[in-house]
Amino acid sequence: MMQTDVKSAVGAANATTTIFAGQARIKGISISYSTGATVVLNDGTGGTAMFSFTAPAAAGSIYMIFPGEGIKCSTNISAVISATTTAVVFYG
């Protein structure tokens, strides 16, 4: 099993952000959200949705670790985040 350094980047609210411009694996995510917020992580800007989160009916936060080697993105990691929401994406 190959080990990689785990890095992080913040996805801005109400924006599409390139988290990492290259092939990488999503290891985890921390999301602070308002009611009905959404976060979608794509393989490439406008590409295939690899992970999607829709917030419940109350504001809050959540942290998730993806099992195994994480979610592989072959092109890049792109985050589409709704207003009043931020996400820290951990990748390697």
Rosetta blueprint (number, residue, H / E / L):
1 M L
2 M L
3 Q L
4 T L
5 D L
6 V L
7 K E
8 S E
9 A E
10 V E
11 G E
12 A L
13 A L
14 N L
15 A E
16 T E
17 T E
18 T E
19 I E
20 F E
21 A L
22 G L
23 Q L
24 A E
25 R E
26 I E
27 K E
28 G E
29 I E
30 S E
31 I E
32 S E
33 Y E
34 S L
35 T L
36 G L
37 A L
38 T E
39 V E
40 V E
41 L E
42 N E
43 D E
44 G L
45 T L
46 G L
47 G L
48 T E
49 A E
50 M E
51 F E
52 S E
53 F E
54 T E
55 A L
56 P L
57 A L
58 A L
59 A L
60 G E
61 S E
62 I E
63 Y E
64 M E
65 I E
66 F L
67 P L
68 G L
69 E L
70 G L
71 I E
72 K E
73 C E
74 S L
75 T L
76 N L
77 I E
78 S E
79 A E
80 V E
81 I E
82 S L
83 A L
84 T L
85 T L
86 T E
87 A E
88 V E
89 V E
90 F E
91 Y E
92 G L
